[in-house]
Amino acid sequence: MNFVKYNIDYSLVDKLKKFGINSPTEIQGLVIPKIKEKYNIIAESETGSGKTLSFLIPLIDGLIKNHHNTVLILAPTRELVLQISNEAKKLCKDFNLNVLPIYGGKDIKSQINKLNHKIDIIIATPGRFIDHINRKTIDLSFIDVLVIDEADQMLLMGFKNEVDFIESKTAQNKLTLLFSATVNSKVKKMAYKYSDNFLYISAKGKNNIPELIEQEFIFTTDRNKFDDLCRIINRDNPFMAIIFCRTKSRVDNLEMKLSQAGYNCDKIHSDISQAKRERIMKNFKDLKTQFLISTDLSSRGIDISGITHIYNYDFPERAEDYIHRIGRTGRIGKEGKSCSFITKKNKNIYEEIQNLLT
């Protein structure tokens, strides 16, 4: 089955083929026809399942055919805004469609200048978008589609009021789409505040973890953890890997120790300037860096197909964070491996995750 079945513009289908995308994933097959039929949707699907394209493809098709005016996509982090923006720009090229990412850390005057022209797809973090609303630099009357990506993360990061405010400023009869790797009661409550007419779609496996990810757990102590990490990454010799730490200071410390030990690594967290974070991510994507050391900031904002290994140097404090971390590998049918280091204080959350896996 390919995208032609869903009456997607032939030129867009050809462009997808050039990027090696020949047939829809499960979530894409479920969501694309319903977006084209203009259903409000709550969609739940595991990390790495092709969720972003499940809304970009039908919405870009709608823009090509003048079925939509302006699409607004809200995402919780700058990294995710850039990821979605890059995907959208690749697909929109040659269709005379303008894509604009809006996020903090960038010159707002440049964004204002671009907003003076017709923008077809806006991808924004809530805070910076509200800044534009308050400055009256954006015409909200043209927005007829609102996408809220990673809705559960939006709530977790405390953006509920911001998203509510933005939603209230857009047209009442707009198409509203919520996407998330996990849909809980809070996500549904947020959705039904916006409309009582949502179609819930789930393409979630039994434990929400891609089957092609091989998972390994190493029991260790805080004293031995660094040596154990070095032993495992020497054994694996990963092509590209992300190493997760619990806090920014632990990221800094581990990056220093690994660099001193001769590993090709870099670090990313919210205290690093946006411009530097973008350079770090580009170096990682361009294979100039083998190991990226990160807080959970990156667990939902990185979509790089070459990531072969995920290392949980600090075990996550929530089962959902574990799922999103290891979901950076094993994406869309590719194999991957995760290795997590467990200490005594991680015992309860480790047992919770094991229950998910059985």
C-alpha positions as CSV (number, residue, x, y, z in Angstrom):
1,M,0.0,0.0,0.0
2,N,1.3,3.5,-0.8
3,F,0.1,7.1,-0.2
4,V,-1.7,7.3,-3.5
5,K,-4.6,5.4,-1.9
6,Y,-5.2,8.4,0.4
7,N,-5.5,10.7,-2.6
8,I,-2.2,12.5,-1.7
9,D,-0.9,14.8,-4.4
10,Y,1.2,12.8,-6.9
11,S,4.1,15.2,-6.7
12,L,4.2,14.9,-2.9
13,V,4.1,11.1,-3.2
14,D,7.1,11.3,-5.5
15,K,8.9,13.5,-3.1
16,L,8.3,11.0,-0.3
17,K,9.7,8.3,-2.5
18,K,12.9,10.3,-3.0
19,F,13.3,10.3,0.8
20,G,12.8,6.5,0.9
21,I,9.2,6.7,2.2
22,N,7.2,4.4,0.0
23,S,4.4,3.2,2.3
24,P,2.7,4.4,5.4
25,T,3.5,3.2,8.9
26,E,0.6,2.0,11.1
27,I,-0.1,5.4,12.7
28,Q,0.1,7.1,9.3
29,G,-2.4,4.7,7.7
30,L,-4.8,5.3,10.6
31,V,-4.4,9.1,10.8
32,I,-4.0,10.4,7.3
33,P,-7.4,9.5,5.9
34,K,-9.1,10.9,9.1
35,I,-7.2,14.2,8.8
36,K,-8.2,14.5,5.2
37,E,-11.8,13.9,6.3
38,K,-11.3,16.8,8.8
39,Y,-11.8,14.9,12.0
40,N,-10.5,16.4,15.2
41,I,-8.0,13.8,16.4
42,I,-6.3,12.6,19.5
43,A,-3.6,10.2,18.2
44,E,-1.4,7.9,20.4
45,S,1.6,6.2,18.9
46,E,5.0,5.0,20.2
47,T,8.1,7.0,19.7
48,G,9.8,6.4,16.3
49,S,6.5,5.2,14.6
50,G,6.3,8.1,12.1
51,K,4.0,10.3,14.1
52,T,5.3,13.6,12.6
53,L,4.7,12.6,9.0
54,S,1.2,11.3,9.9
55,F,0.1,14.9,10.3
56,L,2.6,16.7,8.0
57,I,1.7,14.6,4.9
58,P,-2.1,15.2,4.9
59,L,-1.7,18.9,6.0
60,I,0.8,19.7,3.3
61,D,-1.4,17.9,0.8
62,G,-4.3,20.1,2.0
63,L,-2.2,23.3,1.6
64,I,-1.2,22.3,-1.9
65,K,-4.8,21.9,-2.8
66,N,-5.9,25.1,-1.0
67,H,-8.0,23.1,1.6
68,H,-6.1,24.8,4.4
69,N,-4.9,28.4,5.0
70,T,-2.3,28.3,7.7
71,V,-1.2,25.4,9.9
72,L,0.0,26.1,13.4
73,I,2.0,23.3,15.1
74,L,2.9,23.7,18.8
75,A,5.8,21.7,20.2
76,P,7.2,21.7,23.8
77,T,10.9,22.1,23.0
78,R,13.1,24.1,20.6
79,E,14.7,20.8,19.4
80,L,11.3,19.4,18.5
81,V,10.3,22.6,16.7
82,L,13.5,22.4,14.6
83,Q,13.0,18.7,13.9
84,I,9.4,19.2,12.7
85,S,10.5,22.3,10.7
86,N,13.2,20.4,8.9
87,E,10.8,17.7,7.9
88,A,8.2,20.2,6.7
89,K,10.8,22.2,4.7
90,K,12.0,19.1,2.9
91,L,8.5,18.2,1.9
92,C,7.3,21.7,1.1
93,K,10.3,22.5,-1.2
94,D,9.1,23.1,-4.8
95,F,5.5,23.6,-3.7
96,N,5.8,27.3,-3.0
97,L,4.9,26.8,0.7
98,N,6.6,28.8,3.4
99,V,7.6,27.1,6.7
100,L,8.6,29.2,9.7
101,P,10.0,27.9,13.0
102,I,9.4,30.2,16.0
103,Y,11.2,29.7,19.3
104,G,13.2,31.6,21.9
105,G,16.9,32.2,21.5
106,K,16.5,33.5,18.0
107,D,16.2,37.1,16.9
108,I,12.5,38.0,17.2
109,K,12.9,40.8,14.7
110,S,13.8,38.3,12.0
111,Q,10.7,36.3,12.9
112,I,8.5,39.4,12.7
113,N,9.9,40.3,9.3
114,K,9.1,36.8,8.0
115,L,5.6,37.0,9.5
116,N,4.9,40.1,7.3
117,H,4.7,37.6,4.4
118,K,2.3,34.6,3.9
119,I,3.4,31.7,6.1
120,D,1.8,28.3,5.4
121,I,3.1,26.3,8.3
122,I,4.2,27.8,11.6
123,I,6.0,25.5,14.1
124,A,6.4,27.1,17.5
125,T,7.1,26.8,21.2
126,P,4.2,28.1,23.2
127,G,6.2,30.9,25.0
128,R,7.6,32.5,21.9
129,F,4.3,32.2,20.0
130,I,2.5,34.1,22.9
131,D,5.2,36.7,22.6
132,H,4.2,37.3,19.0
133,I,0.5,37.3,20.0
134,N,1.2,40.0,22.6
135,R,3.2,42.1,20.1
136,K,0.4,41.7,17.6
137,T,2.9,40.5,15.0
138,I,0.9,37.5,13.9
139,D,-2.6,37.3,12.2
140,L,-4.4,34.5,14.1
141,S,-7.4,34.7,11.8
142,F,-5.7,32.8,9.1
143,I,-4.9,29.7,11.3
144,D,-7.4,27.0,10.5
145,V,-5.4,24.0,11.7
146,L,-3.9,23.6,15.2
147,V,-1.6,20.7,15.9
148,I,-0.4,20.1,19.5
149,D,2.6,17.7,19.3
150,E,3.8,15.7,22.3
151,A,0.7,16.8,24.3
152,D,1.7,14.8,27.4
153,Q,5.1,16.5,27.5
154,M,3.4,19.9,27.1
155,L,1.5,19.2,30.3
156,L,4.5,17.8,32.1
157,M,6.6,20.9,31.2
158,G,3.9,23.2,32.6
159,F,2.6,24.6,29.3
160,K,-1.1,23.9,29.8
161,N,-2.0,27.6,30.4
162,E,0.0,28.7,27.4
163,V,-1.6,26.2,25.1
164,D,-5.1,27.0,26.4
165,F,-4.4,30.7,25.7
166,I,-3.2,30.1,22.2
167,E,-6.1,27.8,21.4
168,S,-8.6,30.4,22.7
169,K,-7.2,33.0,20.3
170,T,-7.6,30.8,17.2
171,A,-10.8,30.2,15.2
172,Q,-13.5,28.1,16.9
173,N,-14.1,26.0,13.7
174,K,-10.5,25.1,13.2
175,L,-9.2,21.5,12.8
176,T,-7.5,20.4,16.1
177,L,-5.1,17.6,16.2
178,L,-3.3,16.3,19.4
179,F,-0.4,13.8,19.1
180,S,1.4,12.0,21.9
181,A,3.4,8.9,22.6
182,T,1.2,8.4,25.7
183,V,-2.4,9.6,26.1
184,N,-3.5,9.8,29.7
185,S,-6.6,11.3,31.3
186,K,-4.9,14.8,31.5
187,V,-4.3,14.8,27.8
188,K,-7.9,13.8,27.1
189,K,-9.2,16.5,29.5
190,M,-7.1,19.1,27.7
191,A,-8.5,18.0,24.3
192,Y,-12.1,17.9,25.4
193,K,-11.8,21.5,26.7
194,Y,-11.2,22.5,23.1
195,S,-13.9,20.4,21.5
196,D,-16.3,17.6,22.5
197,N,-15.9,16.0,19.1
198,F,-12.6,14.1,19.0
199,L,-11.7,10.9,17.3
200,Y,-9.3,8.8,19.4
201,I,-6.8,6.8,17.4
202,S,-4.2,4.5,18.9
203,A,-1.4,2.6,17.2
204,K,0.3,1.8,20.5
205,G,1.9,-1.6,21.1
206,K,1.3,-3.5,24.4
207,N,4.2,-1.8,26.2
208,N,4.8,1.2,23.8
209,I,8.4,0.1,23.0
210,P,9.5,-0.8,19.5
211,E,10.1,-4.5,19.2
212,L,13.4,-4.1,17.3
213,I,15.1,-2.4,20.3
214,E,17.4,-4.9,22.2
215,Q,17.3,-3.9,25.9
216,E,20.1,-4.6,28.4
217,F,20.3,-3.8,32.1
218,I,23.5,-3.6,34.1
219,F,23.4,-3.7,37.9
220,T,26.1,-1.5,39.3
221,T,27.0,1.0,42.1
222,D,27.6,4.8,41.9
223,R,31.3,4.1,42.5
224,N,31.6,1.6,39.6
225,K,29.1,3.2,37.1
226,F,31.6,5.2,35.1
227,D,34.0,2.2,34.6
228,D,31.0,0.0,33.7
229,L,29.9,2.6,31.1
230,C,33.3,2.7,29.5
231,R,33.5,-1.1,29.5
232,I,30.1,-1.4,27.7
233,I,30.7,1.3,25.1
234,N,34.1,-0.2,24.3
235,R,32.4,-3.6,23.8
236,D,29.6,-2.1,21.7
237,N,31.6,0.4,19.7
238,P,28.4,2.1,18.7
239,F,28.0,4.0,15.4
240,M,26.1,6.9,17.1
241,A,24.9,6.9,20.7
242,I,23.1,9.1,23.2
243,I,24.0,8.9,26.9
244,F,21.3,10.1,29.2
245,C,22.0,11.7,32.6
246,R,19.5,12.9,35.3
247,T,20.7,16.5,35.7
248,K,22.6,19.2,33.8
249,S,25.5,19.0,36.3
250,R,25.8,15.3,35.8
251,V,25.8,15.8,32.0
252,D,28.7,18.3,32.5
253,N,30.6,16.0,34.7
254,L,30.2,12.9,32.5
255,E,31.1,14.8,29.4
256,M,34.3,16.0,31.1
257,K,35.3,12.5,32.3
258,L,34.6,10.9,28.9
259,S,36.5,13.6,27.0
260,Q,39.4,13.1,29.3
261,A,39.2,9.4,28.7
262,G,39.5,10.0,24.9
263,Y,35.9,9.5,23.8
264,N,34.5,11.7,20.9
265,C,31.6,13.2,22.8
266,D,29.7,16.4,23.3
267,K,26.9,17.5,25.6
268,I,23.5,19.2,25.3
269,H,21.1,20.6,27.9
270,S,19.1,23.8,28.5
271,D,21.9,25.9,30.0
272,I,23.7,25.7,26.7
273,S,22.8,28.6,24.3
274,Q,20.4,27.8,21.5
275,A,23.0,28.6,18.8
276,K,25.5,26.3,20.4
277,R,22.9,23.5,20.8
278,E,22.1,23.8,17.1
279,R,25.9,23.5,16.3
280,I,26.2,20.5,18.6
281,M,23.2,18.7,17.0
282,K,24.5,19.4,13.5
283,N,27.9,17.9,14.4
284,F,26.2,14.9,15.8
285,K,24.0,14.5,12.8
286,D,27.0,15.0,10.5
287,L,28.8,12.1,12.4
288,K,31.5,14.5,13.7
289,T,30.5,13.4,17.2
290,Q,30.0,9.8,18.3
291,F,28.5,10.2,21.7
292,L,25.9,12.9,22.7
293,I,25.4,13.3,26.4
294,S,22.1,14.7,27.4
295,T,19.4,15.4,29.9
296,D,15.8,14.3,29.0
297,L,15.6,17.5,27.0
298,S,16.6,15.5,24.0
299,S,14.5,12.4,24.5
300,R,11.7,13.8,22.4
301,G,13.5,16.3,20.2
302,I,15.9,14.1,18.3
303,D,15.0,12.1,15.2
304,I,18.3,11.0,13.7
305,S,18.1,7.7,11.8
306,G,21.7,6.7,12.5
307,I,21.5,6.4,16.3
308,T,22.3,2.8,17.1
309,H,22.6,2.8,20.9
310,I,21.0,4.5,23.9
311,Y,22.8,4.4,27.3
312,N,20.9,5.3,30.4
313,Y,23.9,6.3,32.6
314,D,21.4,7.6,35.1
315,F,18.2,5.4,35.1
316,P,15.1,7.5,34.5
317,E,12.7,8.4,37.3
318,R,9.6,7.5,35.4
319,A,8.7,4.6,33.1
320,E,7.5,7.1,30.4
321,D,10.9,8.7,30.3
322,Y,12.5,5.3,29.8
323,I,10.3,4.7,26.8
324,H,11.0,8.1,25.2
325,R,14.7,7.8,25.8
326,I,15.2,4.4,24.2
327,G,12.8,5.4,21.5
328,R,15.6,7.5,20.0
329,T,16.9,4.3,18.5
330,G,15.1,1.5,16.7
331,R,13.1,4.0,14.7
332,I,10.6,3.0,12.0
333,G,11.7,-0.5,11.4
334,K,15.4,-0.2,12.2
335,E,17.2,-2.2,14.9
336,G,18.6,-0.5,17.9
337,K,20.0,-1.3,21.4
338,S,19.6,0.3,24.8
339,C,21.7,-0.3,27.9
340,S,20.6,1.0,31.3
341,F,22.7,1.2,34.5
342,I,20.8,0.3,37.6
343,T,21.8,1.1,41.2
344,K,19.9,0.3,44.5
345,K,17.9,3.5,44.4
346,N,16.5,2.6,41.0
347,K,15.0,-0.7,42.2
348,N,11.4,0.4,42.2
349,I,11.3,2.1,38.9
350,Y,13.3,-0.8,37.3
351,E,10.6,-3.2,38.6
352,E,7.9,-1.0,37.2
353,I,9.5,-1.0,33.8
354,Q,10.1,-4.8,33.9
355,N,6.3,-5.2,34.5
356,L,5.7,-3.1,31.3
357,L,8.0,-5.4,29.3
358,T,6.3,-8.7,30.3
